[in-house]
Amino acid sequence: MLKHKSLWSLEGLTRDDLLTLIGRARQFKRGAGPGALLRGKNLALLSDDHASLEAEAFLLAATELGAQVARVRATSPGPADRRDPRDMAGLLGQLYDGIECQGVAEADLRQLDRDAGVPVFNGIASPGHPLQMLAALMTWQDLSGDATLPMPLAPPTQPLPAEAVARNHHLLLQAVLSGALA
């Protein structure tokens, strides 16, 4: 399965990588449900808005897989100059098996990924994440019956049912989480 950092952008992903990810999501869709693949795993949702749609999407996908998710504020109420980000990353890495970052600055995200020692995801539930385009392509495949994957990737040209795209995005989230953490 793809490593978590492979999904920080679509660049560098091969056609086979994308088909593997979509295939795993389709397994969940066909009823080979995710079950409790992440039972016993503890994840952190690092965000300042835990009520956002993105936070809720991540929480639902992870908990359906059996994971426990802690909501952690992305910003600290204390003075920033008193804490070493490497110490925070090390602590988060000891406490959690994976960390989802929403609304975290790119430099902080990369530092966290270097120092935490666990998979760090870059807003995989957000609408701007590459998984959203894959969800649209997966939906297009479902509706057209065409299982090909256009390379280079481009968003479908016709409007797609939002509910179907959201469901496929949910399944792709679970595919990524289960692949990176199971």
C-alpha positions in Angstrom: 0.0 0.0 0.0 1.0 3.6 -0.5 3.0 5.3 2.2 1.2 8.2 3.9 3.5 10.8 2.4 2.9 9.5 -1.1 -0.6 11.1 -0.8 0.6 14.6 0.0 0.2 15.3 -3.7 -0.6 13.3 -6.8 2.8 13.9 -8.3 4.9 10.8 -8.3 2.0 8.4 -7.9 1.9 5.8 -10.6 -1.2 4.5 -12.3 -0.8 1.3 -10.4 -0.6 3.2 -7.1 -3.9 4.9 -7.8 -5.6 1.8 -9.0 -4.5 -0.1 -5.9 -5.9 2.6 -3.7 -9.2 2.7 -5.6 -9.3 -1.1 -5.6 -9.0 -1.2 -1.8 -11.8 1.4 -1.5 -14.0 -0.7 -3.8 -13.4 -3.7 -1.6 -14.9 -1.8 1.3 -17.8 -0.7 -1.0 -18.6 -4.3 -2.0 -19.2 -5.2 1.6 -15.7 -6.5 2.4 -16.1 -3.7 4.9 -13.2 -2.2 6.8 -14.4 -3.9 10.0 -12.1 -3.2 13.0 -8.8 -3.0 11.1 -7.6 -0.2 13.4 -8.9 -1.6 16.7 -6.3 -0.6 19.3 -4.9 2.2 17.3 -4.9 5.7 18.7 -4.9 8.6 16.3 -4.6 12.4 16.8 -6.7 14.9 14.9 -4.5 18.0 15.1 -6.8 20.9 14.3 -8.2 24.2 15.7 -11.7 23.5 14.4 -12.9 20.0 15.5 -16.4 20.8 14.4 -15.5 21.3 10.7 -16.8 19.0 8.0 -13.2 17.8 7.4 -12.7 17.0 11.0 -16.0 15.1 11.2 -15.2 13.2 8.0 -11.8 12.1 9.4 -13.4 11.1 12.7 -16.1 9.0 11.1 -13.7 7.2 8.7 -11.2 6.4 11.5 -13.8 5.4 14.2 -15.6 3.1 11.7 -12.3 1.3 11.3 -12.1 0.8 15.1 -9.6 3.5 15.9 -9.8 5.9 18.9 -9.3 9.5 17.8 -8.2 12.3 20.2 -8.9 15.9 19.3 -5.8 17.9 19.8 -5.6 21.7 19.3 -3.2 22.6 16.6 -2.1 25.8 18.3 -1.1 26.1 21.9 -2.6 28.7 24.2 0.9 29.2 25.8 3.7 31.3 24.4 5.2 29.7 21.3 8.7 30.6 22.2 8.7 28.3 25.3 8.1 25.0 23.6 10.3 23.1 21.2 8.3 21.8 18.2 10.5 18.7 18.1 9.6 17.8 21.7 5.9 18.2 20.8 6.3 16.0 17.7 8.1 13.3 19.8 5.4 13.4 22.4 2.6 13.1 19.8 4.6 10.2 18.2 4.7 8.4 21.5 1.0 8.8 22.3 -0.5 8.2 18.8 -0.1 5.7 16.0 -0.9 8.4 13.4 -1.6 12.1 13.2 -4.1 13.9 10.9 -3.2 17.6 10.5 -5.9 20.1 9.4 -5.0 23.7 9.0 -1.4 23.2 10.0 1.3 25.3 8.2 3.3 23.4 5.7 6.6 23.9 7.6 5.1 22.7 10.8 3.6 19.7 9.0 6.9 18.7 7.6 8.7 19.2 10.9 6.1 17.0 12.6 6.5 14.3 10.0 10.3 14.3 10.4 10.2 14.1 14.2 7.0 12.2 15.2 8.0 8.8 14.0 4.5 7.9 13.0 2.4 8.6 9.8 1.4 12.2 9.5 -1.4 13.0 7.2 -1.9 16.4 5.6 -5.6 17.1 5.7 -6.7 13.9 3.9 -10.3 14.7 4.6 -10.2 18.2 3.2 -11.8 19.1 -0.2 -8.5 20.3 -1.6 -6.7 17.1 -0.9 -5.8 14.8 -3.8 -8.2 12.1 -2.4 -11.0 14.4 -3.4 -10.0 14.2 -7.1 -9.6 10.5 -6.8 -13.1 10.3 -5.3 -14.5 12.2 -8.3 -12.6 9.9 -10.7 -13.9 6.8 -8.8 -17.4 8.2 -9.1 -17.0 8.8 -12.8 -15.8 5.2 -13.2 -18.9 4.0 -11.3 -21.3 6.0 -13.4 -19.6 5.3 -16.8 -18.7 1.7 -16.2 -15.3 2.6 -17.5 -12.6 1.3 -15.1 -9.7 3.0 -16.9 -7.8 5.8 -15.2 -6.8 8.7 -17.4 -3.2 9.6 -17.1 -2.3 12.3 -16.4 -5.2 12.7 -14.0 -7.8 15.3 -14.7 -11.0 16.0 -13.0 -14.2 14.7 -14.8 -15.7 17.2 -17.1 -19.4 16.5 -16.3 -21.0 17.2 -12.9 -21.1 14.3 -10.6 -23.6 13.5 -7.8 -22.2 15.0 -4.7 -23.4 12.2 -2.4 -21.6 9.6 -4.5 -18.4 11.6 -4.5 -18.7 12.0 -0.7 -19.2 8.3 -0.2 -16.3 7.4 -2.4 -14.1 10.0 -0.6 -15.1 8.3 2.7 -14.1 4.9 1.3 -10.8 6.3 0.1 -10.1 7.8 3.5 -10.6 4.4 5.0 -8.4 2.8 2.4 -5.6 5.2 3.2 -5.9 4.9 6.9 -6.1 1.1 6.9 -3.2 0.8 4.4 -0.9 3.1 6.4 -1.8 2.0 9.9 -3.1 -1.6 9.9 
